């Protein structure tokens, strides 16, 4: 789990009651509660900071891609992204998925980035869009248990669902 101080804190999550629509997020919430990480920032937990990447045009994209991959890896490790036997990839394939950022220049002043989840399988449609954004989508000051992170997790979950159920 996270490259920072939280990496060694992986434990079995306890069971908490969630509504049917939110049941998939239970392992993540339980992990945060059991480890006392709800108010820890993404930057602190994952030890990933924008300043760690070389300055220039690719800095923002490299930062976003690294942070997205760390979050995705933890969602898989905690069982938050677990679809059992009901999808074509199988859960052993989930850790092989990669987060990829593409940058598109709208004009000389504005760029738009797209964050994707990508399967290594050589199929026609091996990517699913997580989010289009301009500026910064994943912020290092966002809290692991905050509303912003809930939106990130929901976007990742939806993209992975779209990908795993069409990558046959």
N, C-alpha and C positions, 0 to 999 in steps of 0.2 A: 504494500500500500504506500502511500505518499513517500516521496523521496526524503522528506524532512523528518522531524522527530516522531511523526505518527507512523512511520513505516513499520516499526516493531510492535504496534499496538493492535494488531489483528486478533480478534477474539470471536468466539461464537456469539451471534446476536440472539437476544431473547425475543420472545414472541410478543407483539403488540397488536391490538385490534385496529384495523384501518377499514375505511369504506371500500366497497368493491372497486371503485375507480382508482383508488390510491394504494391498493394492496401491493402492487409491484414495487413501490418505493419503501416498504416496511424494512427490508434488510438494511438499507442505507440509513434511515432514521434511527433504527436500533443501534447500529454501529456508532453513529455520532453520539447518541445519548450514553451508551455504555462506556465510551471513551472520554466523555466530557469535551467533545470537539465542536459543538454547535456554533460557538462564537469564534472559532479559529478561522483565520483568513486563508484563502486559497494559496496565496504567496507564502505564508508561513508554513502551512502544512506540507505543501509540495516542494518547498524550497525552489520555486520557479519565479523569477522576477524579470521584468522587462529589461532592466539594466544589465542582466547577465548575458544578453544577446548582442552581437555586434551591431553598432549603430548603422543605420542606412535603410534603404527601401524594404529589405526583407526582415527587419527586426521584429516588427509587429506580427507578421505572419508566422515567423519561427516561434515566437512567444505563444501565440494563440494555439498553434499546432501542438506544441509540447504540453501546454496546460490541458488542452482537450484530451490528449492521449492519456495523461496521468489520471484525469477524472474518469475516463472511460475504463481504464484498467482497474481502478478501484470499484467501479460499479459492477464489473464482472467478478472481481475477487470477493465482494461482499454478497454476491448472489442477487443483487438488485436487477441485473440483466441476465435472467435465467429463463429460458423458454422450454426447457425439458425436451421431450420427444416430439413436440408439436411443430417443429420447423425443420427445414431442409438442411441447415448447416450443422446442427448438433452443438451442444454447449461446449464441447472441446474445441470447436472452431472459433468461438467468440473472441478468445484472446488474440487471435490472428488478425482481427479487424484493425484497421489503422485510421487515425484521424488525419485528414489532409486539408490544407488551406489553399485555395486558388484566389489569385488577385486579378481583378478586372479593372482596367483604367477606363473610367467613363469619359474623362477629358483630361487635359493637362493638370487640372487642379484637384480632381476627385477620383478616388479609387473605392471600389466596393470589394470586400472579401467574401468568399463563400467557404464555409466549413462543411466538409463531407465526412462520412464514415465510408470506408472502402474495404471491400473483400479482396483477398489475394487470388480468389478464383478467377480463372480466365473465362468469364462469361460476358455477354454483350452489355449487360447493365449491372456492373459491380460496385456502383456508388449510390449513396442516398444522401440528399441534402440535409444537413443539420440546421443550418441557419445562414442567411445572408446578412451582412452587417457592414457598416461603415464606421471606421474608428476602432473601437475595442469591444468585442463581444464578451470575452472572459476577462474579468478584472481581478487582479491579484489581491485587492482589498475586500472582495466579496467574501461573505462568511459561509462556511461549509453548511451550516444549518439555516441560512437565510433564504428569503424569497427569491432572490436573483439565482441562487444555486438550484432551487426547486424548478425554476424555468429552464435552466440549462439541462438538468437531469431529464425533464419531460421532453425537451427537444432531442436529446441524445437517444432516449428510449424510443421515441416515435420514429426516428431515422433508422435505428437498428431493427425495429419491427418491420419497417418497410423493406429494408435490405434483406434480412434473413428469410422472410417469407417469399421473396421473389428470386433469390439466388439459388436456383435448383441445379 
